[in-house]
């Protein structure tokens, strides 16, 4: 779920409620806040705390809420996890500490320390493009032995890596989720538990239907829906070449065009201007029947 903002320090509460309601009405199995699409690292800590409280209060137990607690400080991660627990969240999701990349032994020590003290179940978050380090398969295997580490979201885009995770954990209680939405259907067909898809902010029905088709082994329907997901990705997410934040800008802009929430981006990023907004509106016109 994105973090809709009115400005750098104020959440677009009405917009956030609309997004959550649309997702739940479409049948999502859960909501993940303060992840990559949620721009967690660009938000002041108070705003993150406020957002967790806002979303959990509005969702009110209709689906589980997972909270991103990726930080460079273990104590900050734990403070956010404690707050998430008090607000009624179901679990936390943590990528490895960033800036100085942690080696595998350091990652194991960090995650075990987090899981030992965390009041909620912990999901590993493999996000090497942003934190500059990989959670190796052997590290995931070792960490899975901890009773409070219950799954992994992989956003590496490395299919061989994900297949190795499935080899080790397929059919077990250790949950595996695909991050890149373009690969979600293939992952579920291979045995993954699901996906965490930013595009569901815009078209939640499309991603719910794709998951259900793949989980049911309906190859024809999965292929049909996968083409829609790829058209969404290909047409919308790369509008600003050279910007890693382009897909977030595009999703926020599209939601603003649809009248769902504000498209504001916190510095150092900037929302799309009028020319780009017109392009997004044209793309949405093409995509309007995507369900």
ChimeraX attribute file (.defattr): number of C-alpha atoms within 10 A of each C-alpha:
attribute: neighborCount
match mode: 1-to-1
recipient: residues
	/A:1	24
	/A:2	23
	/A:3	28
	/A:4	27
	/A:5	21
	/A:6	16
	/A:7	13
	/A:8	14
	/A:9	12
	/A:10	12
	/A:11	20
	/A:12	18
	/A:13	19
	/A:14	12
	/A:15	21
	/A:16	23
	/A:17	19
	/A:18	15
	/A:19	23
	/A:20	22
	/A:21	15
	/A:22	19
	/A:23	24
	/A:24	18
	/A:25	12
	/A:26	18
	/A:27	15
	/A:28	20
	/A:29	13
	/A:30	17
	/A:31	20
	/A:32	23
	/A:33	24
	/A:34	25
	/A:35	23
	/A:36	20
	/A:37	21
	/A:38	19
	/A:39	19
	/A:40	20
	/A:41	14
	/A:42	16
	/A:43	17
	/A:44	11
	/A:45	13
	/A:46	10
	/A:47	17
	/A:48	24
	/A:49	18
	/A:50	13
	/A:51	22
	/A:52	23
	/A:53	17
	/A:54	17
	/A:55	21
	/A:56	25
	/A:57	14
	/A:58	15
	/A:59	19
	/A:60	14
	/A:61	13
	/A:62	13
	/A:63	18
	/A:64	18
	/A:65	23
	/A:66	25
	/A:67	29
	/A:68	26
	/A:69	26
	/A:70	26
	/A:71	18
	/A:72	14
	/A:73	11
	/A:74	15
	/A:75	12
	/A:76	14
	/A:77	20
	/A:78	22
	/A:79	14
	/A:80	23
	/A:81	27
	/A:82	17
	/A:83	17
	/A:84	25
	/A:85	19
	/A:86	12
	/A:87	18
	/A:88	19
	/A:89	28
	/A:90	20
	/A:91	24
	/A:92	31
	/A:93	26
	/A:94	22
	/A:95	27
	/A:96	28
	/A:97	21
	/A:98	16
	/A:99	11
	/A:100	10
	/A:101	15
	/A:102	18
	/A:103	13
	/A:104	17
	/A:105	9
	/A:106	13
	/A:107	22
	/A:108	18
	/A:109	12
	/A:110	17
	/A:111	21
	/A:112	20
	/A:113	13
	/A:114	20
	/A:115	22
	/A:116	14
	/A:117	13
	/A:118	21
	/A:119	19
	/A:120	22
	/A:121	19
	/A:122	29
	/A:123	27
	/A:124	24
	/A:125	24
	/A:126	24
	/A:127	21
	/A:128	18
	/A:129	12
	/A:130	15
	/A:131	17
	/A:132	14
	/A:133	21
	/A:134	21
	/A:135	22
	/A:136	15
	/A:137	14
	/A:138	13
	/A:139	14
	/A:140	21
	/A:141	14
	/A:142	12
	/A:143	21
	/A:144	20
	/A:145	12
	/A:146	14
	/A:147	11
	/A:148	20
	/A:149	26
	/A:150	19
	/A:151	22
	/A:152	24
	/A:153	23
	/A:154	26
	/A:155	22
	/A:156	19
	/A:157	18
	/A:158	11
	/A:159	14
	/A:160	9
	/A:161	14
	/A:162	22
	/A:163	16
	/A:164	13
	/A:165	20
	/A:166	20
	/A:167	12
	/A:168	15
	/A:169	19
	/A:170	17
	/A:171	12
	/A:172	9
	/A:173	10
	/A:174	18
	/A:175	20
	/A:176	26
	/A:177	23
	/A:178	26
	/A:179	23
	/A:180	18
	/A:181	22
	/A:182	22
	/A:183	19
	/A:184	25
	/A:185	27
	/A:186	19
	/A:187	25
	/A:188	23
	/A:189	19
	/A:190	17
	/A:191	19
	/A:192	24
	/A:193	21
	/A:194	23
	/A:195	24
	/A:196	22
	/A:197	21
	/A:198	23
	/A:199	23
	/A:200	21
	/A:201	20
	/A:202	22
	/A:203	20
	/A:204	23
	/A:205	20
	/A:206	18
	/A:207	30
	/A:208	20
	/A:209	18
	/A:210	25
	/A:211	25
	/A:212	16
	/A:213	21
	/A:214	26
	/A:215	21
	/A:216	13
	/A:217	14
	/A:218	13
	/A:219	14
	/A:220	11
	/A:221	15
	/A:222	21
	/A:223	16
	/A:224	12
	/A:225	22
	/A:226	23
	/A:227	12
	/A:228	18
	/A:229	22
	/A:230	14
	/A:231	16
	/A:232	20
	/A:233	15
	/A:234	12
	/A:235	15
	/A:236	20
	/A:237	20
	/A:238	16
	/A:239	17
	/A:240	15
	/A:241	9
	/A:242	8
	/A:243	12
	/A:244	13
	/A:245	18
	/A:246	20
	/A:247	19
	/A:248	23
	/A:249	25
	/A:250	22
	/A:251	22
	/A:252	27
	/A:253	26
	/A:254	26
	/A:255	22
	/A:256	18
	/A:257	17
	/A:258	13
	/A:259	12
	/A:260	20
	/A:261	24
	/A:262	25
	/A:263	26
	/A:264	22
	/A:265	23
	/A:266	15
	/A:267	10
	/A:268	6
	/A:269	13
	/A:270	13
	/A:271	19
	/A:272	22
	/A:273	9
	/A:274	9
	/A:275	8
	/A:276	15
	/A:277	17
	/A:278	15
	/A:279	16
	/A:280	23
	/A:281	17
	/A:282	12
	/A:283	16
	/A:284	20
	/A:285	10
	/A:286	13
	/A:287	15
	/A:288	10
	/A:289	8
	/A:290	15
	/A:291	15
